Amino acid sequence: MSDSTSALQNPNSAHRYQAIRRVTLIGALVDLALGVVKIFVGWVAHSHSLIADGVHSISDLSTDLLIVYAVKHAHREADESHPYGHGRIETVATVALSLVLITVGVGIAYDAVHRLFNTERLLRPEFWTLVVAGVSVISKELVYRYTIFHAKKLRSAMLRANAWHSRSDALSSIVVIIGVSGTMAGLTYVDAIAAIVVAAMIARIGWNLVRSSLRELVDTGLEPEQIAQIKETILSVDGVKTTHLLRTRQMGGRALVDVHLLLDNPRQSVSEGHQISETVRAQLLRSDDDIMDVTVHIDPEDDEHSIPNRHLPLRGELLDGLARHWNGLDGADDIAEVTIHYLDGRVDVEIELPVALASDPSRVRDRAKAFSEALSDDPLVGTVRLKYA
């Protein structure tokens, strides 16, 4: 028994997309303005580190545009070709951008090192680099606070990551201030060293992005604390005994959950098991907005390491064999329903007979004994129980 759902068609998706897009575009405008100003002033005022910081801001702009594109397509509904949605578009684009960031960082570091070993190429920054770097620190910290506020409100891991990307730009500007101040104090090599530090920060951001994206592409599970919270939510549902084969993965920063459940009563009806699975599904979707899809499978017993019932026949073949054993027994021609339970490598059988046949207690006992003894030599059958309705 299994069931699944998808939150890809959530009516709040359009609102969420618009909110993330608005927050990201505001950050993008700031990144564009700061990037252009830093590169221009860095060139005019002779500062390697400010130019490197300007490239860092432009890289933030690239990330912003990537997020706008990725969020737009990630919120498209699932279709026949993409039954789990389009979230991996964001992941692949992030890998590509990450490789660009690493390349940019290596290039900046190479140029700065080359200048350190060719002292005649070292530049002497001017006072304006300090002004621009200071404005950058304040601006990017404000962008960080604005973005992280909405990331928490929208529960968007992607927006949260972009907020920290903005804060890294503010930190790199602080490095620029230190480097320029040192150079203006007479240590001409400090600005180039600061450029190397900024380049390392850019490369590190690229590496962290590509590493997390590759983990997602190879279906790495969620963090242990997230899995523990998922288990706690599942076990809080009435009727659930325990879980096994709990598997998670991510797509576009959102989670997919597959879980097998053991119920308190392994003989519960299909409809009751379905109702429990529906409740588990709904509870998980409500408990964490990052979960977009849940598949629940109901097991009568733990089959994680072995499947003891694999050799047992299905209903049609089984009933044919039972009918041969019961042929000629008192009540065999009056059977209204046969319920079978596959448990512990055998089949438990429940036989429903008309209530009119239960008027004589002695015949009821004899009939139950006869039905059980008829199957006593069958290794596939466990218990046999008669009920009257």
BELVENNOR-V571492 format. One record per run of one state. SS is the DSSP state (hx for helix, st for strand, lp for the rest). FROM is the first residue (numbers start at 1). TO is the last residue. If there is no record, write none. Layout:
# BELVENNOR-V571492
ss: <SS,SS>
from: <FROM,FROM>
to: <TO,TO>
This chain:
# BELVENNOR-V571492
ss: <lp,st,lp,hx,lp,hx,lp,hx,lp,hx,lp,hx,lp,hx,lp,hx,lp,hx,lp,st,lp,st,lp,hx,lp,st,lp,hx,lp,hx,lp,st,lp,st,lp,hx,lp,hx,lp,st,lp>
from: <1,2,7,13,45,48,75,88,117,119,122,127,155,157,185,190,218,224,236,240,252,254,264,270,288,291,300,315,327,332,335,337,344,346,354,355,359,361,375,381,389>
to: <1,6,12,44,47,74,87,116,118,121,126,154,156,184,189,217,223,235,239,251,253,263,269,287,290,299,314,326,331,334,336,343,345,353,354,358,360,374,380,388,389>
